[in-house]
Amino acid sequence: TQLLEQSPQFLSIQEGENLTVYCNSSSVFSSLQWYRQEPGEGPVLLVTVVTGGEVKKLKRLTFQFGDARKDSSLHITAAQPGDTGLYLCAGAGGNNRLAFGKGNQVVVIP
Amino acid sequence: DTGVSQNPRHKITKRGQNVTFRCDPISEHNRLYWYRQTLGQGPEFLTYFQNEAQLEKSRLLSDRFSAERPKGSFSTLEIQRTEQGDSAMYLCASSLAGARTDTQYFGPGTRLTVL
């Protein structure tokens, strides 16, 4: 059972466009991580959010943690081909294991 | 490079053979985790260690799987009598207990193919 639902599962956009992907759950998390994964590689950490309502920016990427700490969003401004990848959200529920969603596959077309 | 290394990166084996994977965590990290990822899915938790103690095991970890972390540094994951359903990416992660967020950093993974 996936505790975290990510939508859309697949998104293809043109270079320069903006996009937003979502990570939703009915569970409350003490923190939530976003990772990006390339084919054949491990997930690479992008950001950790901890406080409800928190917004973090990483260059053109903006991450928001929901007020109730159950959901999160990732917004990419002026997407570049290098942003192509699988974006995974993972919630930490206090038992030291991460619960992952299935990911948002993003393809940015030059 | 996150500082977590895994070897080998790829392993092809025949059904019924035993395989062993190694993970070297970030040196100051005392927690080490193993996850498994199949195609189209996110990683699923298998087990984790704090120092040399194995503190939690998922029910995904059948009795053919065993993990060790004998000196609290590197860890090994062994799969005995491999089955085709064991084909997956095996990911190792490490973190520092007591840090504010206990963020986990992943290695590049070991891709296992069971023929």
Backbone of each chain as ProteinMPNN parsed JSONL, in Angstrom:
{"seq_chain_A": "TQLLEQSPQFLSIQEGENLTVYCNSSSVFSSLQWYRQEPGEGPVLLVTVVTGGEVKKLKRLTFQFGDARKDSSLHITAAQPGDTGLYLCAGAGGNNRLAFGKGNQVVVIP", "coords_chain_A": {"N_chain_A": [[0.848, -1.2, 0.0], [0.637, 2.141, -0.992], [1.394, 4.88, 0.859], [1.641, 7.461, 0.133], [0.389, 9.456, -2.425], [1.21, 10.397, -5.618], [0.819, 12.924, -8.036], [0.671, 14.552, -11.265], [1.244, 11.211, -12.588], [2.823, 11.148, -14.82], [4.34, 13.657, -16.769], [4.754, 15.782, -19.468], [6.448, 18.474, -20.811], [7.184, 21.571, -22.545], [10.388, 23.109, -22.881], [11.023, 25.89, -20.793], [8.452, 26.238, -19.892], [6.231, 26.284, -17.0], [5.685, 24.065, -14.201], [3.758, 22.062, -11.922], [3.81, 19.572, -9.468], [2.291, 17.078, -7.356], [2.016, 15.74, -4.018], [0.309, 13.66, -1.982], [-1.325, 12.635, 1.051], [-3.094, 10.746, 3.563], [-1.973, 10.598, 5.938], [-0.128, 12.047, 8.668], [3.028, 13.552, 8.632], [6.257, 13.748, 10.162], [8.343, 14.892, 8.851], [9.104, 15.645, 5.427], [10.582, 14.499, 2.484], [11.877, 15.442, -0.699], [13.077, 13.856, -3.566], [15.136, 13.442, -6.505], [15.372, 11.187, -9.157], [17.426, 9.562, -11.488], [17.413, 7.36, -14.352], [18.52, 4.118, -13.462], [19.996, 4.978, -11.312], [20.462, 5.994, -7.823], [18.074, 7.684, -5.619], [18.396, 11.226, -5.384], [18.75, 13.62, -2.93], [16.696, 16.49, -2.765], [15.324, 18.343, -1.104], [14.336, 18.85, 2.342], [11.403, 19.181, 4.171], [9.863, 20.421, 7.09], [8.197, 21.93, 8.816], [4.741, 22.681, 9.093], [3.19, 24.346, 6.385], [5.542, 25.342, 5.48], [7.763, 26.805, 3.099], [10.189, 26.169, 0.708], [12.918, 27.152, -1.338], [14.827, 26.176, -4.143], [16.849, 27.246, -6.269], [15.239, 27.249, -9.278], [13.235, 25.675, -8.313], [10.448, 25.249, -6.226], [9.292, 24.279, -3.126], [6.572, 23.197, -1.175], [5.18, 22.56, 1.971], [2.249, 21.175, 3.254], [-0.152, 22.768, 5.444], [-1.164, 21.015, 7.36], [0.704, 19.084, 7.377], [0.434, 16.854, 5.714], [0.614, 16.812, 3.002], [2.292, 17.879, -0.016], [3.834, 20.057, -2.424], [5.583, 20.541, -5.515], [6.965, 22.995, -7.417], [8.153, 23.936, -10.535], [9.835, 26.454, -12.135], [10.136, 27.828, -15.359], [11.088, 25.451, -16.817], [13.884, 23.324, -17.54], [15.703, 21.142, -19.817], [17.433, 19.628, -18.217], [15.979, 19.244, -15.946], [14.527, 17.02, -16.276], [13.377, 13.936, -15.04], [12.632, 11.489, -12.436], [10.604, 12.428, -9.883], [10.486, 11.966, -6.531], [8.524, 11.781, -3.618], [8.834, 11.47, -0.098], [7.733, 10.436, 3.012], [8.412, 10.855, 6.468], [7.511, 9.145, 9.279], [8.141, 8.982, 11.923], [8.959, 6.475, 12.675], [11.386, 5.879, 11.701], [11.52, 4.767, 9.138], [11.18, 5.552, 5.668], [8.319, 6.398, 3.791], [7.474, 6.042, 0.527], [6.112, 7.699, -2.408], [4.947, 6.743, -5.736], [6.139, 8.361, -7.535], [6.688, 11.237, -9.692], [6.999, 11.372, -13.02], [8.813, 13.452, -14.938], [9.224, 15.017, -18.021], [11.103, 17.157, -19.905], [10.97, 18.835, -22.812], [13.274, 19.866, -25.243]], "CA_chain_A": [[0.0, 0.0, 0.0], [1.374, 3.38, -1.055], [0.82, 5.87, 1.741], [1.732, 8.743, -0.541], [-0.08, 9.468, -3.8], [1.821, 11.493, -6.366], [0.107, 13.207, -9.273], [0.367, 13.435, -12.152], [2.321, 10.216, -12.629], [3.689, 11.478, -15.96], [4.122, 15.015, -17.256], [5.686, 16.178, -20.511], [6.249, 19.894, -21.09], [8.198, 22.218, -23.353], [11.379, 23.923, -22.181], [10.568, 27.247, -20.509], [7.133, 26.235, -19.23], [6.194, 26.013, -15.569], [4.908, 22.88, -13.862], [3.57, 21.747, -10.502], [3.432, 18.198, -9.167], [1.714, 17.001, -6.026], [2.248, 14.568, -3.187], [-0.779, 13.722, -1.019], [-1.471, 11.501, 1.954], [-4.023, 10.918, 4.682], [-1.162, 10.486, 7.15], [0.683, 13.198, 9.067], [4.45, 13.216, 8.652], [7.115, 14.663, 10.918], [9.076, 15.612, 7.813], [8.883, 15.1, 4.09], [11.717, 14.751, 1.59], [11.745, 15.299, -2.148], [14.272, 13.353, -4.235], [15.057, 13.241, -7.954], [16.056, 9.95, -9.526], [17.696, 9.318, -12.892], [17.366, 5.903, -14.62], [19.679, 3.331, -13.06], [20.707, 5.629, -10.206], [19.708, 6.153, -6.59], [17.444, 8.996, -5.44], [19.252, 12.302, -4.896], [17.951, 14.517, -2.106], [16.526, 17.884, -3.165], [14.949, 19.195, 0.021], [13.56, 18.303, 3.453], [10.52, 20.165, 4.798], [9.544, 19.948, 8.434], [7.145, 22.71, 9.474], [3.527, 22.874, 8.303], [3.147, 25.635, 5.701], [6.899, 25.754, 5.092], [8.105, 26.931, 1.682], [11.644, 26.213, 0.474], [13.271, 27.358, -2.741], [16.115, 25.665, -4.587], [16.957, 27.827, -7.615], [13.932, 27.368, -9.931], [12.303, 24.724, -7.697], [9.799, 25.72, -5.002], [8.651, 23.181, -2.42], [5.688, 23.646, -0.108], [4.635, 21.529, 2.861], [0.912, 21.58, 3.644], [-0.308, 23.228, 6.825], [-1.423, 19.867, 8.226], [1.855, 18.161, 7.189], [-0.012, 15.633, 5.049], [0.779, 16.9, 1.567], [3.357, 18.769, -0.455], [3.872, 20.323, -3.855], [6.848, 20.972, -6.1], [6.738, 23.855, -8.573], [9.368, 24.253, -11.286], [9.674, 27.629, -12.996], [10.974, 27.851, -16.579], [11.738, 24.142, -16.808], [15.002, 23.05, -18.436], [15.849, 19.696, -20.076], [18.117, 19.015, -17.088], [15.009, 18.954, -14.881], [13.916, 15.725, -16.574], [13.689, 12.898, -14.064], [11.548, 10.996, -11.594], [10.573, 13.159, -8.621], [9.909, 11.112, -5.497], [8.339, 12.348, -2.291], [8.949, 10.446, 0.935], [7.34, 10.932, 4.315], [8.967, 10.229, 7.667], [6.417, 9.133, 10.253], [8.604, 8.81, 13.295], [9.436, 5.115, 12.92], [12.682, 5.797, 11.029], [11.454, 4.333, 7.755], [10.534, 6.484, 4.76], [7.262, 5.876, 2.922], [7.607, 6.73, -0.75], [5.137, 7.591, -3.464], [5.456, 6.101, -6.951], [6.924, 9.332, -8.262], [6.186, 12.033, -10.817], [7.976, 11.347, -14.117], [8.78, 14.722, -15.661], [10.043, 15.081, -19.228], [11.163, 18.516, -20.445], [11.365, 18.726, -24.219], [14.01, 21.08, -25.67]], "C_chain_A": [[0.879, 1.244, 0.0], [0.678, 4.385, -0.137], [0.747, 7.227, 1.076], [1.314, 8.59, -1.998], [0.533, 10.662, -4.515], [1.07, 11.67, -7.681], [0.663, 14.471, -9.926], [1.518, 12.439, -12.17], [3.316, 10.541, -13.735], [3.322, 12.854, -16.475], [5.194, 15.351, -18.277], [5.413, 17.631, -20.873], [7.388, 20.41, -21.96], [9.146, 23.022, -22.456], [10.834, 25.341, -22.0], [9.213, 27.33, -19.836], [7.294, 25.987, -17.736], [5.404, 24.73, -15.321], [4.813, 22.738, -12.341], [3.167, 20.283, -10.379], [3.084, 18.102, -7.691], [1.986, 15.668, -5.345], [1.227, 14.637, -2.05], [-0.871, 12.463, -0.179], [-2.565, 11.794, 2.971], [-3.273, 10.862, 6.004], [-0.407, 11.782, 7.413], [2.136, 12.749, 9.161], [5.233, 14.232, 9.468], [8.016, 15.461, 9.974], [8.798, 14.944, 6.48], [10.078, 15.479, 3.229], [11.272, 14.638, 0.141], [13.103, 14.857, -2.695], [14.033, 13.391, -5.738], [15.904, 12.028, -8.298], [16.192, 9.862, -11.031], [17.655, 7.805, -13.116], [18.652, 5.214, -14.201], [20.484, 3.917, -11.917], [19.84, 5.67, -8.957], [19.066, 7.526, -6.509], [18.438, 10.006, -4.862], [18.381, 13.318, -4.165], [17.912, 15.926, -2.687], [16.266, 18.768, -1.946], [14.261, 18.368, 1.098], [12.698, 19.435, 4.004], [9.981, 19.578, 6.092], [8.306, 20.637, 9.023], [5.94, 22.866, 8.555], [3.489, 24.263, 7.703], [4.501, 26.102, 5.186], [7.057, 25.798, 3.582], [9.62, 27.011, 1.573], [11.886, 26.367, -1.015], [14.681, 26.85, -3.002], [16.234, 26.079, -6.04], [15.555, 27.965, -8.218], [12.884, 26.41, -9.34], [11.763, 25.304, -6.389], [9.015, 24.566, -4.393], [7.769, 23.771, -1.321], [5.179, 22.441, 0.669], [3.273, 22.021, 3.329], [0.822, 21.94, 5.125], [-0.471, 22.064, 7.8], [-0.332, 18.809, 8.138], [1.42, 16.816, 6.62], [0.293, 15.653, 3.554], [1.85, 17.926, 1.231], [3.235, 18.989, -1.949], [5.263, 20.78, -4.243], [6.519, 21.758, -7.358], [8.079, 24.144, -9.233], [9.059, 25.404, -12.236], [10.634, 27.534, -14.178], [11.788, 26.572, -16.686], [12.813, 24.022, -17.879], [15.096, 21.55, -18.69], [16.545, 18.96, -18.935], [17.211, 18.721, -15.907], [14.299, 17.622, -15.108], [14.344, 14.684, -15.547], [12.443, 12.448, -13.33], [11.645, 11.707, -10.258], [9.809, 12.313, -7.607], [9.705, 11.921, -4.216], [8.345, 11.201, -1.284], [8.639, 11.069, 2.285], [7.986, 10.149, 5.436], [7.914, 10.323, 8.757], [6.842, 8.904, 11.67], [9.082, 7.417, 13.614], [10.707, 4.825, 12.141], [12.645, 5.253, 9.618], [10.779, 5.432, 6.946], [9.47, 5.746, 3.959], [7.271, 6.707, 1.658], [6.322, 6.66, -1.561], [5.755, 6.904, -4.674], [6.246, 7.065, -7.819], [6.146, 10.088, -9.329], [7.272, 12.01, -11.881], [7.806, 12.625, -14.937], [9.728, 14.65, -16.848], [9.964, 16.504, -19.767], [11.761, 18.438, -21.841], [12.068, 20.006, -24.662], [13.28, 21.835, -26.779]], "O_chain_A": [[1.749, 1.403, 0.857], [-0.494, 4.703, -0.337], [-0.106, 8.048, 1.413], [1.808, 7.719, -2.714], [0.394, 11.802, -4.07], [0.729, 10.696, -8.352], [1.089, 15.382, -9.217], [2.643, 12.782, -11.807], [4.506, 10.25, -13.613], [2.143, 13.185, -16.606], [6.388, 15.226, -18.004], [4.282, 17.987, -21.205], [8.427, 19.762, -22.091], [8.748, 23.543, -21.414], [10.262, 25.92, -22.923], [8.857, 28.365, -19.273], [8.343, 25.543, -17.27], [4.557, 24.351, -16.129], [5.662, 23.222, -11.592], [2.289, 19.81, -11.101], [3.515, 18.921, -6.879], [2.16, 14.631, -5.985], [1.267, 15.564, -1.241], [-0.541, 11.367, -0.634], [-2.915, 12.95, 3.207], [-3.863, 11.054, 7.067], [-0.087, 12.523, 6.483], [2.43, 11.687, 9.708], [4.918, 15.422, 9.47], [8.4, 16.588, 10.286], [8.314, 13.814, 6.424], [10.53, 16.624, 3.238], [10.398, 13.839, -0.195], [14.141, 15.412, -2.336], [12.892, 13.375, -6.198], [17.015, 11.865, -7.792], [15.226, 10.055, -11.769], [17.843, 7.042, -12.169], [19.746, 5.666, -14.541], [21.552, 3.401, -11.587], [18.638, 5.414, -9.015], [19.456, 8.438, -7.238], [19.22, 9.682, -3.968], [17.397, 13.814, -4.713], [18.943, 16.489, -3.055], [16.902, 19.808, -1.775], [13.678, 17.322, 0.815], [13.202, 20.526, 4.273], [9.683, 18.387, 6.173], [7.472, 19.99, 9.654], [6.098, 23.153, 7.368], [3.722, 25.251, 8.4], [4.596, 27.14, 4.531], [6.547, 24.933, 2.871], [10.261, 27.813, 2.253], [11.173, 25.8, -1.843], [15.598, 27.057, -2.207], [15.784, 25.368, -6.938], [14.752, 28.741, -7.7], [11.758, 26.354, -9.833], [12.525, 25.787, -5.552], [8.179, 23.951, -5.056], [8.159, 24.713, -0.63], [4.796, 21.427, 0.085], [3.149, 23.168, 3.759], [1.615, 21.475, 5.944], [0.022, 22.116, 8.927], [-0.439, 17.752, 8.76], [1.959, 15.771, 6.987], [0.235, 14.61, 2.903], [2.258, 18.727, 2.071], [2.606, 18.2, -2.654], [6.015, 21.324, -3.434], [5.865, 21.24, -8.263], [9.03, 24.55, -8.565], [8.13, 25.328, -13.04], [11.807, 27.197, -14.01], [13.018, 26.599, -16.649], [12.671, 24.549, -18.983], [14.624, 20.759, -17.874], [16.271, 17.781, -18.71], [17.613, 18.033, -14.969], [13.56, 17.151, -14.244], [15.526, 14.566, -15.225], [11.345, 12.952, -13.566], [12.661, 11.602, -9.572], [8.637, 11.989, -7.804], [10.596, 12.651, -3.783], [7.909, 10.093, -1.594], [9.206, 12.097, 2.654], [8.097, 8.925, 5.367], [7.474, 11.413, 9.123], [6.007, 8.657, 12.539], [9.57, 7.179, 14.719], [11.067, 3.665, 11.94], [13.674, 5.276, 8.942], [9.92, 6.154, 7.453], [9.683, 4.622, 3.505], [7.098, 7.925, 1.701], [5.543, 5.715, -1.44], [6.927, 6.527, -4.655], [6.945, 6.642, -8.739], [5.099, 9.644, -9.801], [8.351, 12.566, -11.675], [6.763, 12.839, -15.555], [10.89, 14.271, -16.705], [8.874, 17.0, -20.052], [12.908, 18.028, -22.023], [11.536, 21.102, -24.485], [13.762, 22.867, -27.244]]}, "seq_chain_B": "DTGVSQNPRHKITKRGQNVTFRCDPISEHNRLYWYRQTLGQGPEFLTYFQNEAQLEKSRLLSDRFSAERPKGSFSTLEIQRTEQGDSAMYLCASSLAGARTDTQYFGPGTRLTVL", "coords_chain_B": {"N_chain_B": [[27.588, 12.786, -6.131], [26.685, 11.295, -3.187], [28.106, 10.353, -1.09], [27.477, 7.903, -0.078], [28.244, 4.637, -0.852], [27.816, 1.811, -3.017], [28.252, -1.61, -3.77], [28.191, -4.597, -5.76], [27.477, -2.499, -8.673], [25.86, -3.616, -10.539], [24.343, -6.819, -10.817], [24.064, -9.968, -12.154], [22.45, -13.001, -11.934], [21.818, -16.533, -11.65], [18.751, -18.191, -11.064], [18.3, -19.467, -7.814], [20.892, -19.175, -6.949], [23.135, -17.664, -4.511], [23.485, -14.254, -3.485], [25.404, -11.367, -2.575], [25.407, -8.07, -1.37], [27.085, -4.938, -0.874], [27.21, -2.079, 1.254], [28.534, 1.082, 1.877], [28.222, 3.527, 4.179], [27.806, 7.15, 4.653], [30.487, 8.44, 6.47], [30.191, 9.484, 9.141], [27.631, 8.821, 9.789], [25.262, 7.083, 11.747], [23.02, 5.574, 11.298], [21.723, 3.146, 9.091], [20.078, 2.089, 6.181], [18.175, -0.259, 4.251], [16.524, -0.493, 1.148], [14.179, -1.597, -1.338], [13.546, -1.34, -4.787], [11.265, -1.671, -7.356], [10.376, -1.749, -10.857], [8.659, 1.143, -11.843], [7.749, 1.712, -9.341], [7.998, 3.341, -6.108], [10.798, 3.363, -3.788], [10.835, 0.685, -1.372], [10.814, 0.051, 2.066], [13.137, -2.106, 3.672], [14.894, -2.848, 5.882], [16.562, -1.571, 8.873], [19.491, -0.289, 10.527], [20.847, 0.821, 13.607], [23.866, 1.926, 14.476], [25.483, -1.098, 15.13], [23.243, -2.584, 15.571], [20.384, -4.247, 14.416], [17.404, -2.832, 14.051], [14.825, -2.815, 12.993], [12.738, -4.711, 10.847], [11.182, -5.178, 7.747], [8.149, -6.858, 6.733], [8.536, -7.579, 4.17], [11.008, -8.625, 4.044], [11.962, -11.614, 3.582], [12.774, -14.929, 4.947], [14.869, -15.649, 3.409], [16.464, -13.533, 3.101], [19.13, -11.719, 4.549], [20.634, -9.319, 6.603], [23.531, -7.553, 7.663], [25.537, -5.614, 9.908], [28.287, -5.533, 11.005], [30.349, -4.03, 12.391], [29.227, -1.65, 12.797], [29.715, 0.028, 10.702], [30.132, -0.44, 7.495], [27.621, -2.289, 5.629], [26.139, -5.456, 4.798], [23.97, -7.11, 2.518], [22.458, -10.099, 2.068], [21.069, -12.389, -0.196], [19.635, -15.447, -0.269], [19.268, -18.392, -2.289], [18.132, -17.232, -4.716], [15.251, -15.847, -6.371], [13.243, -15.215, -9.3], [11.536, -13.128, -8.765], [12.993, -11.582, -7.066], [14.398, -9.805, -8.519], [15.359, -6.521, -8.845], [16.066, -3.064, -7.921], [18.359, -2.539, -5.409], [18.629, -0.467, -2.76], [20.652, 1.503, -0.654], [20.731, 3.572, 2.216], [21.801, 6.263, 4.351], [21.819, 7.925, 7.561], [21.986, 10.475, 10.147], [21.378, 9.869, 13.374], [19.557, 11.779, 15.703], [19.992, 14.178, 14.51], [18.238, 17.106, 13.351], [16.343, 16.503, 11.351], [16.855, 13.927, 10.526], [17.5, 13.167, 7.903], [17.669, 11.051, 5.076], [20.241, 9.819, 3.012], [20.888, 8.555, -0.132], [22.562, 5.795, -1.733], [23.97, 4.794, -4.979], [22.751, 2.439, -5.68], [22.236, -1.131, -6.256], [21.685, -3.029, -9.011], [19.863, -5.861, -9.397], [19.517, -8.727, -11.343], [17.753, -11.6, -11.82], [17.992, -14.557, -13.467]], "CA_chain_B": [[28.012, 11.74, -5.209], [26.162, 11.611, -1.857], [28.997, 9.828, -0.066], [27.084, 6.519, 0.179], [28.657, 3.825, -1.993], [27.277, 0.461, -3.046], [28.928, -2.516, -4.688], [28.45, -4.068, -7.103], [26.393, -1.681, -9.226], [24.979, -4.522, -11.267], [24.591, -8.234, -10.565], [23.199, -10.897, -12.871], [22.653, -14.314, -11.351], [20.831, -17.536, -12.017], [17.814, -18.571, -10.002], [18.822, -20.46, -6.875], [22.206, -18.785, -6.449], [23.171, -16.659, -3.44], [24.17, -13.016, -3.828], [25.674, -10.473, -1.443], [25.67, -6.688, -1.745], [27.729, -4.174, 0.188], [26.93, -0.648, 1.338], [29.372, 1.901, 2.756], [27.469, 4.777, 4.411], [28.57, 8.359, 4.981], [31.294, 7.95, 7.583], [29.739, 9.868, 10.48], [26.233, 8.422, 9.962], [25.117, 5.877, 12.553], [21.877, 4.785, 10.841], [21.862, 2.613, 7.742], [18.801, 1.537, 5.743], [18.069, -0.944, 2.969], [15.243, -0.403, 0.468], [14.096, -2.275, -2.632], [12.711, -0.599, -5.736], [10.945, -2.361, -8.608], [10.046, -0.836, -11.948], [7.392, 1.859, -11.729], [7.383, 1.891, -7.936], [8.965, 4.007, -5.251], [11.521, 2.437, -2.914], [10.121, 0.114, -0.23], [11.703, -0.204, 3.198], [13.429, -3.503, 4.025], [15.416, -2.971, 7.231], [17.513, -0.532, 9.207], [20.425, -0.47, 11.638], [21.466, 1.935, 14.308], [25.169, 1.33, 14.78], [25.499, -2.484, 14.651], [21.989, -3.249, 15.926], [19.301, -4.237, 13.445], [16.293, -2.43, 14.898], [13.51, -3.036, 12.401], [12.71, -5.45, 9.596], [9.882, -5.21, 7.089], [7.686, -8.214, 6.39], [9.05, -7.873, 2.827], [12.294, -9.291, 4.212], [11.699, -13.022, 3.88], [13.877, -15.589, 5.634], [16.015, -15.819, 2.483], [17.226, -12.279, 3.148], [19.761, -11.396, 5.824], [21.466, -8.124, 6.556], [24.43, -7.415, 8.802], [26.375, -4.42, 10.0], [29.04, -6.08, 12.146], [31.142, -3.073, 13.147], [28.547, -0.364, 12.803], [30.129, 0.89, 9.579], [29.522, -0.938, 6.275], [26.587, -3.31, 5.807], [25.932, -6.38, 3.691], [22.642, -7.697, 2.344], [22.592, -11.361, 1.351], [19.852, -13.078, -0.61], [19.913, -16.859, -0.547], [18.329, -19.105, -3.188], [17.423, -16.159, -5.394], [14.095, -16.121, -7.218], [13.084, -14.173, -10.321], [10.847, -12.007, -8.119], [13.955, -10.759, -6.321], [14.975, -8.828, -9.444], [14.99, -5.18, -8.395], [17.181, -2.213, -7.515], [18.507, -2.541, -3.959], [19.159, 0.845, -2.388], [21.112, 1.709, 0.709], [20.708, 4.973, 2.627], [22.309, 6.468, 5.713], [21.413, 9.175, 8.198], [22.581, 10.717, 11.454], [20.362, 9.909, 14.427], [19.716, 12.926, 16.569], [19.921, 15.395, 13.706], [16.889, 17.669, 13.427], [15.387, 15.895, 10.442], [17.206, 12.531, 10.218], [17.379, 13.014, 6.453], [18.36, 9.886, 4.542], [20.988, 10.016, 1.779], [20.912, 7.272, -0.809], [23.633, 5.394, -2.639], [23.562, 4.635, -6.377], [21.97, 1.222, -5.839], [22.7, -2.34, -6.928], [20.625, -3.595, -9.846], [19.927, -7.33, -9.424], [18.702, -9.437, -12.331], [17.763, -13.041, -11.589], [17.548, -15.218, -14.708]], "C_chain_B": [[27.581, 12.114, -3.782], [27.109, 11.178, -0.76], [28.628, 8.418, 0.357], [27.484, 5.709, -1.056], [28.092, 2.421, -1.865], [28.023, -0.354, -4.098], [28.305, -3.902, -4.618], [27.316, -3.158, -7.561], [25.382, -2.544, -9.964], [25.358, -5.964, -10.922], [23.562, -9.043, -11.346], [23.489, -12.277, -12.326], [21.575, -15.268, -11.833], [19.971, -17.863, -10.797], [18.428, -19.66, -9.126], [20.192, -20.125, -6.32], [22.059, -17.777, -5.304], [23.922, -15.427, -3.944], [24.358, -12.171, -2.57], [26.018, -9.096, -1.976], [26.289, -5.965, -0.549], [27.325, -2.708, 0.097], [27.902, -0.005, 2.315], [28.676, 3.233, 2.958], [28.397, 5.976, 4.522], [29.213, 8.108, 6.341], [30.743, 8.317, 8.966], [28.288, 9.45, 10.767], [26.137, 7.109, 10.739], [23.9, 5.042, 12.153], [22.082, 4.381, 9.388], [20.59, 1.874, 7.399], [18.978, 0.773, 4.43], [16.638, -0.818, 2.456], [15.325, -1.222, -0.815], [13.141, -1.489, -3.523], [12.515, -1.426, -6.995], [10.429, -1.337, -9.61], [8.689, -0.178, -11.742], [6.931, 2.112, -10.317], [8.408, 2.759, -7.231], [9.699, 2.978, -4.4], [10.648, 1.959, -1.751], [11.131, -0.289, 0.837], [11.884, -1.702, 3.433], [13.857, -3.624, 5.493], [16.294, -1.779, 7.554], [18.307, -0.872, 10.459], [20.705, 0.873, 12.3], [22.734, 1.372, 14.921], [25.146, -0.123, 14.296], [24.189, -3.22, 14.905], [20.942, -3.103, 14.821], [18.0, -4.005, 14.209], [14.918, -2.697, 14.309], [13.66, -3.78, 11.086], [11.298, -5.425, 9.04], [9.461, -6.657, 6.868], [8.046, -8.574, 4.957], [10.333, -8.693, 2.908], [12.047, -10.737, 4.609], [12.919, -13.645, 4.542], [15.04, -15.895, 4.7], [16.925, -14.598, 2.488], [17.869, -12.13, 4.526], [20.668, -10.195, 5.634], [22.294, -8.059, 7.824], [25.131, -6.07, 8.743], [27.311, -4.654, 11.192], [29.805, -5.064, 12.981], [30.487, -1.699, 13.169], [28.984, 0.564, 11.692], [29.448, 0.384, 8.305], [28.478, -2.001, 6.608], [26.58, -4.222, 4.588], [24.499, -6.879, 3.71], [22.828, -8.956, 1.509], [21.209, -11.901, 1.013], [20.241, -14.508, -0.957], [18.835, -17.427, -1.478], [17.459, -18.085, -3.946], [16.297, -16.661, -6.277], [13.956, -14.971, -8.219], [12.405, -12.939, -9.734], [11.759, -11.136, -7.285], [14.607, -9.707, -7.219], [14.447, -7.439, -9.112], [16.261, -4.36, -8.244], [17.211, -2.224, -5.991], [19.276, -1.279, -3.567], [19.547, 0.869, -0.921], [21.069, 3.205, 0.996], [21.307, 5.08, 4.022], [21.837, 7.816, 6.24], [22.093, 9.283, 9.555], [21.467, 10.836, 12.481], [20.628, 11.101, 15.328], [19.76, 14.236, 15.826], [18.468, 15.845, 13.646], [15.893, 16.916, 12.555], [15.7, 14.437, 10.109], [17.068, 12.242, 8.735], [18.236, 11.86, 5.969], [18.979, 10.214, 3.181], [21.216, 8.644, 1.148], [22.191, 7.054, -1.613], [23.088, 5.181, -4.041], [22.776, 3.366, -6.644], [22.732, 0.08, -6.479], [21.522, -2.919, -7.687], [20.816, -5.096, -9.933], [18.988, -7.86, -10.492], [18.862, -10.929, -12.079], [17.171, -13.728, -12.823], [16.853, -16.543, -14.435]], "O_chain_B": [[28.042, 13.113, -3.23], [26.944, 11.585, 0.39], [29.391, 7.785, 1.086], [27.108, 6.054, -2.176], [27.91, 1.905, -0.762], [28.374, 0.146, -5.166], [27.924, -4.349, -3.536], [26.291, -3.067, -6.885], [24.192, -2.231, -10.004], [26.534, -6.287, -10.757], [22.355, -8.834, -11.219], [24.648, -12.687, -12.259], [20.546, -14.847, -12.36], [20.43, -17.811, -9.656], [18.995, -20.635, -9.62], [20.62, -20.717, -5.329], [21.022, -17.133, -5.144], [24.868, -15.537, -4.724], [23.572, -12.252, -1.626], [26.81, -8.957, -2.908], [26.059, -6.317, 0.608], [27.124, -2.169, -0.991], [28.077, -0.481, 3.437], [28.545, 4.004, 2.007], [29.62, 5.835, 4.49], [28.555, 7.619, 7.26], [30.833, 7.502, 9.884], [27.777, 9.697, 11.859], [26.839, 6.145, 10.435], [23.757, 3.911, 12.619], [22.551, 5.169, 8.566], [20.07, 1.116, 8.217], [19.825, 1.118, 3.606], [15.673, -1.003, 3.198], [16.414, -1.504, -1.314], [12.083, -1.036, -3.088], [13.487, -1.835, -7.631], [10.092, -0.208, -9.252], [7.691, -0.857, -11.496], [5.851, 2.662, -10.1], [9.542, 2.899, -7.69], [9.259, 1.832, -4.305], [9.835, 2.712, -1.216], [12.165, -0.889, 0.543], [10.922, -2.47, 3.401], [13.272, -4.392, 6.256], [16.727, -1.056, 6.657], [17.861, -1.628, 11.323], [20.787, 1.911, 11.642], [22.697, 0.475, 15.763], [24.812, -0.358, 13.135], [24.043, -4.37, 14.492], [20.653, -2.001, 14.355], [17.544, -4.887, 14.936], [13.94, -2.796, 15.05], [14.58, -3.522, 10.31], [10.331, -5.627, 9.774], [10.294, -7.562, 6.82], [7.891, -9.725, 4.55], [10.701, -9.376, 1.952], [11.936, -11.063, 5.791], [13.959, -13.003, 4.689], [16.089, -16.353, 5.152], [18.027, -14.633, 1.941], [17.229, -12.385, 5.547], [21.375, -10.078, 4.632], [21.848, -8.445, 8.905], [25.294, -5.474, 7.679], [27.145, -4.049, 12.252], [29.896, -5.234, 14.196], [31.123, -0.705, 13.519], [28.67, 1.755, 11.718], [28.296, 0.738, 8.052], [28.451, -2.541, 7.714], [26.963, -3.818, 3.49], [23.894, -7.049, 4.769], [23.301, -8.889, 0.374], [20.298, -11.87, 1.839], [21.074, -14.743, -1.832], [17.676, -17.01, -1.459], [16.234, -18.08, -3.832], [16.37, -17.746, -6.853], [14.492, -13.884, -8.002], [12.677, -11.82, -10.168], [11.353, -10.064, -6.838], [15.295, -8.814, -6.725], [13.238, -7.21, -9.099], [17.372, -4.863, -8.407], [16.198, -1.946, -5.35], [20.412, -1.062, -3.987], [18.851, 0.321, -0.065], [21.341, 4.015, 0.11], [21.32, 4.111, 4.78], [21.503, 8.721, 5.476], [22.692, 8.327, 10.049], [20.698, 11.797, 12.46], [21.773, 11.396, 15.672], [19.587, 15.297, 16.425], [17.562, 15.042, 13.868], [14.745, 16.708, 12.948], [14.886, 13.772, 9.469], [16.572, 11.183, 8.352], [19.382, 11.702, 6.39], [18.333, 10.805, 2.316], [21.673, 7.706, 1.802], [22.81, 7.998, -2.103], [21.895, 5.36, -4.282], [22.192, 3.217, -7.718], [23.739, 0.286, -7.155], [20.494, -3.258, -7.101], [21.815, -5.564, -10.479], [17.814, -7.493, -10.544], [19.973, -11.459, -12.12], [16.012, -13.512, -13.176], [16.423, -17.219, -15.37]]}, "name": "protein", "num_of_chains": 2, "seq": "TQLLEQSPQFLSIQEGENLTVYCNSSSVFSSLQWYRQEPGEGPVLLVTVVTGGEVKKLKRLTFQFGDARKDSSLHITAAQPGDTGLYLCAGAGGNNRLAFGKGNQVVVIPDTGVSQNPRHKITKRGQNVTFRCDPISEHNRLYWYRQTLGQGPEFLTYFQNEAQLEKSRLLSDRFSAERPKGSFSTLEIQRTEQGDSAMYLCASSLAGARTDTQYFGPGTRLTVL"}
